[in-house]
Amino acid sequence: MPLPRFATVGLLSEDYRSRGVRAGDTGVILDVYGDTAYEVEFSRDDGTTIARFALPQDQVALATETETAAPRSSRG
């Protein structure tokens, strides 16, 4: 069953480093594409977008409270 829109997720894969994100980064699901993919936006703690793209559902997991409390720093 897909996660809902606006759920906070953690990236599980290192396959997206070229897009500026790495495993452990948190993002927000903006759209759900059936049972196959999510459109996810990854942002810094100051709100600036790092990346926004679609990825397979198995590349993210629902973020824990600890992960959502520590988004990536604006510096890095």
C-alpha atoms as one frame of an Amber mdcrd trajectory, in Angstrom:
protein
   0.000   0.000   0.000   1.467   3.388  -0.984   2.294   6.056   1.559   0.042
   9.147   1.526   0.793  12.539  -0.012   2.724  14.868   2.302   4.230  12.007
   4.305   7.831  12.623   5.340  10.144   9.922   4.028  13.796   9.000   4.298
  15.817   8.109   1.205  17.193   4.559   1.351  19.461   4.606  -1.697  22.751
   6.248  -2.652  21.704   6.081  -6.337  20.622   9.749  -6.407  23.818  11.529
  -5.302  24.068  13.132  -8.752  20.765  14.881  -7.938  22.193  16.268  -4.707
  20.629  13.840  -2.235  22.056  10.910  -0.338  20.778   8.001   1.715  19.263
   9.252   4.957  18.044  12.590   3.554  14.402  13.317   4.287  11.820  14.548
   1.831   8.087  15.017   1.449   5.874  13.044  -0.927   4.177  15.515  -3.262
   2.434  13.008  -5.502   1.724   9.282  -5.578   1.919   7.470  -8.916  -0.213
   4.405  -8.324   1.613   1.523  -6.695   4.956   2.237  -8.341   6.454   5.662
  -7.610   6.403   8.883  -5.605   7.240  12.471  -6.523   9.409  13.585  -3.598
  10.879  16.967  -2.737  14.060  17.080  -0.658  14.810  20.393   1.100  17.358
  21.945   3.409  16.405  23.082   6.908  16.039  26.668   5.614  13.357  25.511
   3.158  15.370  25.718  -0.064  14.812  22.798  -2.400  17.712  20.419  -2.991
  15.882  18.246  -5.527  12.443  17.161  -6.652  11.947  14.025  -8.717  10.007
  10.772  -9.045  11.488   7.607  -7.628  10.339   4.019  -7.059   8.418   3.434
  -3.859  11.017   0.949  -2.609  13.666   3.701  -2.531  12.055   5.505   0.439
  10.600   4.623   3.846   8.403   6.535   6.247  10.711   8.776   8.294  10.950
   8.466  12.041  10.498  11.419  14.389  14.282  11.514  14.881  14.905  11.846
  11.144  12.328  14.596  10.651  13.786  16.597  13.534  17.175  16.811  11.807
  16.856  17.867   8.151  20.021  18.528   6.173  21.800  21.740   7.095  21.676
  24.694   4.732  25.421  24.328   4.389  25.475  20.875   3.222
